[in-house]
Amino acid sequence: MTRWSMVADLRRCVGCQTCTASCKHANATPPGVQWRRVLDVEVGEYPDVQRAFVPMGCQHCDEPACLPVCPTTATRKRADGIVTIDYDLCIGCAYCTVACPYQARSKAPAGAFAYGAQPIDNEAVRDDEARREVSTKCTFCVERIDNGIARGQKPGVDPDATPACVNACIAEALAFGDLEDPQSNVSRLLEKNQHFRINEELGTGPGFYYLWDRKP
């Protein structure tokens, strides 16, 4: 059984927002919608205060809080752990948006573009009406993963079968792979480093791990 997961090394992330930009480009998300964002936070107590950059997005949970509240079964979880949305079934009620403890879901209104009510040339080509007025979120670039596997590539190793944000990260702070494979890149990173998951106490079982120091 495969369990796709993502790892962010907080020691390496420089807050450049390249992952945010690459996600927006790869998925053509409308203005105001960011599936991958980076939080700028301060940690510690004065005078020992440090700055940390925390990549955020859908956590692809084992027990997604967004799934049971969906009245149309538009939100689903695949056997490999990826949480998806069927836009044909979504009615835009936003129950999932409210239920998500990671603020990972967005709903874009129809007709909203970067410079008003009319799209620029790039937006006109890439705008998808199926993703307007419905809930949208990070999917771990599931199409890239599935197409890459079909061509015999390995997610987490081959760029075409790995999420766009991971490929674009200039500091190599993001990693993606199969958590069930002890030899995968994510499994090796978690074995060697201390890590945590956000809001893990809620029982959601996030599939996004954060590294903060090497194990003793």
TAWOPE-V111890 format. One record per residue. N is the residue number from 1. NEAR is the number of other ideal C-beta (glycine too) atoms within 12 Angstrom. Layout:
n->N near->NEAR
n->N near->NEAR
//
This chain:
n->1 near->11
n->2 near->24
n->3 near->30
n->4 near->48
n->5 near->40
n->6 near->48
n->7 near->42
n->8 near->45
n->9 near->33
n->10 near->32
n->11 near->23
n->12 near->25
n->13 near->35
n->14 near->21
n->15 near->24
n->16 near->21
n->17 near->25
n->18 near->27
n->19 near->41
n->20 near->31
n->21 near->22
n->22 near->31
n->23 near->38
n->24 near->30
n->25 near->21
n->26 near->29
n->27 near->33
n->28 near->28
n->29 near->34
n->30 near->29
n->31 near->22
n->32 near->17
n->33 near->34
n->34 near->32
n->35 near->40
n->36 near->41
n->37 near->29
n->38 near->31
n->39 near->25
n->40 near->18
n->41 near->19
n->42 near->14
n->43 near->16
n->44 near->11
n->45 near->8
n->46 near->8
n->47 near->6
n->48 near->8
n->49 near->11
n->50 near->16
n->51 near->16
n->52 near->25
n->53 near->31
n->54 near->30
n->55 near->49
n->56 near->36
n->57 near->43
n->58 near->48
n->59 near->40
n->60 near->43
n->61 near->34
n->62 near->27
n->63 near->22
n->64 near->35
n->65 near->31
n->66 near->38
n->67 near->29
n->68 near->18
n->69 near->21
n->70 near->32
n->71 near->19
n->72 near->21
n->73 near->19
n->74 near->29
n->75 near->40
n->76 near->26
n->77 near->30
n->78 near->25
n->79 near->14
n->80 near->28
n->81 near->36
n->82 near->37
n->83 near->41
n->84 near->36
n->85 near->39
n->86 near->21
n->87 near->25
n->88 near->13
n->89 near->20
n->90 near->31
n->91 near->21
n->92 near->27
n->93 near->22
n->94 near->24
n->95 near->23
n->96 near->39
n->97 near->29
n->98 near->17
n->99 near->26
n->100 near->36
n->101 near->26
n->102 near->34
n->103 near->24
n->104 near->40
n->105 near->39
n->106 near->35
n->107 near->28
n->108 near->34
n->109 near->18
n->110 near->18
n->111 near->16
n->112 near->22
n->113 near->24
n->114 near->22
n->115 near->13
n->116 near->11
n->117 near->13
n->118 near->13
n->119 near->23
n->120 near->15
n->121 near->12
n->122 near->14
n->123 near->23
n->124 near->15
n->125 near->10
n->126 near->20
n->127 near->26
n->128 near->21
n->129 near->17
n->130 near->19
n->131 near->30
n->132 near->27
n->133 near->23
n->134 near->33
n->135 near->41
n->136 near->38
n->137 near->42
n->138 near->44
n->139 near->40
n->140 near->45
n->141 near->38
n->142 near->32
n->143 near->21
n->144 near->32
n->145 near->37
n->146 near->22
n->147 near->17
n->148 near->26
n->149 near->23
n->150 near->13
n->151 near->14
n->152 near->12
n->153 near->18
n->154 near->23
n->155 near->42
n->156 near->36
n->157 near->24
n->158 near->22
n->159 near->23
n->160 near->25
n->161 near->30
n->162 near->37
n->163 near->44
n->164 near->35
n->165 near->44
n->166 near->44
n->167 near->28
n->168 near->27
n->169 near->35
n->170 near->19
n->171 near->23
n->172 near->22
n->173 near->32
n->174 near->46
n->175 near->39
n->176 near->47
n->177 near->37
n->178 near->34
n->179 near->36
n->180 near->18
n->181 near->23
n->182 near->15
n->183 near->16
n->184 near->27
n->185 near->31
n->186 near->38
n->187 near->25
n->188 near->19
n->189 near->34
n->190 near->32
n->191 near->20
n->192 near->17
n->193 near->25
n->194 near->18
n->195 near->30
n->196 near->20
n->197 near->29
n->198 near->30
n->199 near->22
n->200 near->21
n->201 near->11
n->202 near->19
n->203 near->14
n->204 near->29
n->205 near->26
n->206 near->37
n->207 near->41
n->208 near->44
n->209 near->35
n->210 near->37
n->211 near->32
n->212 near->25
n->213 near->14
n->214 near->14
n->215 near->12
n->216 near->6
//
